[in-house]
């Protein structure tokens, strides 16, 4: 199925709930890209046992797909003083949740309690700040169904899936804040900044 091996299918079929998918991603080290920027496929995540946010989101989307859900991801975009983030989406009881691979104490798993995507995205807002404490989350994409990339082999590529990253960067995004709201944002408290610097993987 989907050109996956028996061992890959065995692993992914065991990940039959969002919690189990998140637990699996939490069990593997963060991909610090020691050889340079990467956007590796779910196959390589399983084999190399490493992932950063978009790589973890693609693996989560594939696991959801094997259990009858759409393989959809969402791009969260920051201002120019921070990094974007990608999560995999799922729904339970008509509410949205998210699986997230991160190395920090924040921007993590979200329970399926959000009635709209905007609600889900805003749940990340106060945690989404840079080292100076500036709150940087600015927009989010519409859900992107990764099955659109099936012919490009996003699930099993040995080369990097840059076409996924480029599409997420170019797709239409919905702005969260007005200019006047941005102008009056309060910085995160020093205790929040300290907590945000906690790393799971060195």
C-alpha positions in Angstrom: 0.0 0.0 0.0 1.3 3.4 -1.0 4.7 1.6 -1.8 5.3 1.2 1.9 7.1 -1.8 3.2 5.6 -4.4 5.5 7.6 -3.1 8.5 6.6 0.5 7.7 2.9 -0.4 7.5 3.2 -2.5 10.7 4.5 0.6 12.6 2.1 3.1 11.1 -0.9 0.8 11.7 0.0 0.6 15.3 -0.3 4.4 15.5 -4.1 4.2 15.5 -4.9 7.3 17.5 -3.6 10.9 17.5 -2.2 10.2 21.0 -0.2 7.3 19.8 1.1 9.3 16.8 2.2 12.0 19.1 3.8 9.6 21.5 5.8 8.1 18.6 7.0 11.5 17.4 7.9 12.4 21.0 10.0 9.2 21.2 12.3 10.1 18.4 15.0 12.9 18.5 14.5 16.2 17.0 16.2 16.6 13.6 18.8 19.3 14.1 19.8 19.1 10.5 23.6 18.7 11.2 24.3 18.2 7.4 22.1 21.2 6.4 18.4 21.9 5.8 16.2 18.8 5.2 12.5 18.0 4.5 12.7 14.2 4.7 9.8 11.9 3.9 7.9 9.7 6.4 9.9 6.7 5.2 13.2 8.4 6.1 11.8 9.6 9.5 11.0 6.0 10.4 14.4 4.8 9.2 16.6 7.6 10.5 14.5 8.1 13.7 14.6 11.9 13.6 12.2 14.7 12.6 11.5 18.4 12.8 8.1 20.0 12.6 7.2 19.6 8.9 8.7 16.1 8.8 6.8 15.0 11.9 3.6 16.5 10.4 4.0 14.5 7.2 4.5 11.3 9.1 1.5 12.0 11.3 -0.6 12.8 8.2 0.4 9.5 6.7 -0.5 7.6 9.9 -3.9 9.3 9.9 -4.4 8.4 6.2 -3.8 4.7 6.9 -6.7 4.9 9.4 -9.2 6.5 7.1 -8.6 10.2 7.6 -7.4 12.9 5.2 -3.6 13.5 5.4 -3.9 17.2 6.1 -1.3 19.7 7.5 -1.5 23.3 8.5 1.2 25.9 8.2 1.6 28.5 11.0 3.6 31.6 9.9 5.5 34.0 12.0 6.9 37.5 11.4 10.5 37.8 10.1 11.9 37.4 13.6 10.9 33.8 14.2 10.3 30.5 12.5 7.2 29.0 10.9 5.7 25.8 12.3 3.7 23.0 10.7 1.2 20.6 12.4 -0.9 17.7 11.3 -4.6 18.1 11.7 -7.3 15.7 12.9 -10.9 15.9 13.9 -12.9 14.2 16.6 -16.6 14.9 17.3 -16.5 17.7 14.8 -13.7 19.5 16.6 -10.1 20.1 15.5 -6.9 18.9 17.2 -3.3 18.8 16.1 -0.2 16.7 16.3 3.1 18.6 16.6 6.8 17.8 16.6 8.8 20.3 18.4 12.0 20.5 20.5 10.6 23.1 22.9 8.3 23.1 25.9 5.6 24.8 23.9 3.8 24.5 20.5 2.9 20.9 21.2 -0.1 18.5 20.9 -3.6 20.0 20.9 -6.7 18.1 22.0 -9.6 18.0 19.6 -11.7 20.7 21.4 -11.5 23.5 18.9 -14.6 24.2 16.8 -12.7 26.2 14.1 -9.2 26.2 12.8 -8.8 29.8 13.9 -9.6 28.7 17.5 -6.9 26.0 17.2 -4.3 28.3 15.8 -5.0 31.0 18.4 -4.3 28.4 21.1 -0.7 28.6 20.0 -0.6 32.4 20.0 0.6 33.2 23.5 3.2 30.5 23.4 4.5 31.6 20.1 7.3 34.1 20.9 11.0 34.5 20.1 14.0 34.7 22.5 13.2 38.4 23.0 9.7 37.7 24.2 8.0 39.2 21.1 4.8 37.3 20.2 5.4 36.5 16.5 2.5 34.3 15.2 0.8 36.1 12.3 -1.1 33.8 10.0 -2.1 30.3 9.1 -2.8 28.4 5.9 -5.9 26.6 4.9 -5.6 22.9 5.4 -3.4 21.2 2.8 -4.2 17.7 1.8 -0.9 15.9 1.1 -2.5 13.5 -1.2 -2.1 16.2 -3.9 1.6 15.2 -3.8 1.1 11.4 -4.2 2.6 11.4 -7.7 5.7 13.1 -6.3 6.2 10.3 -3.8 6.0 12.4 -0.6 5.5 9.4 1.6 8.5 7.4 0.5 11.0 9.8 -1.2 14.7 9.3 -0.7 15.2 12.9 -1.8 13.8 15.8 0.3 10.2 16.9 -0.1 10.9 20.5 -0.8 7.9 20.7 -3.0 5.7 20.3 0.1 7.6 23.1 2.0 7.4 25.4 -1.0 3.7 24.8 -1.5 3.0 25.5 2.2 5.0 28.8 1.9 3.2 29.9 -1.2 -0.4 28.8 -0.4 -2.9 31.5 0.7 -2.7 32.3 4.4 -5.2 33.9 6.7 -4.0 36.8 8.8 -4.6 36.7 12.6 -4.0 40.3 13.7 -4.5 43.8 12.6 -1.7 46.3 12.5 -3.1 48.1 15.6 -3.3 44.8 17.5 0.4 44.0 16.6 1.4 47.5 17.8 0.0 46.9 21.3 1.2 43.3 21.9 2.8 42.8 25.3 6.0 40.9 25.5 6.1 37.4 27.1 7.0 37.5 30.8 10.6 36.5 31.7 9.3 33.3 33.3 7.6 32.4 30.1 10.7 33.1 28.1 12.7 30.9 30.5 10.3 28.1 30.2 10.2 28.4 26.4 14.0 27.8 26.2 13.7 24.3 27.7 14.7 21.8 25.1 13.7 18.2 24.9 16.6 17.1 22.8 20.1 18.8 23.0 
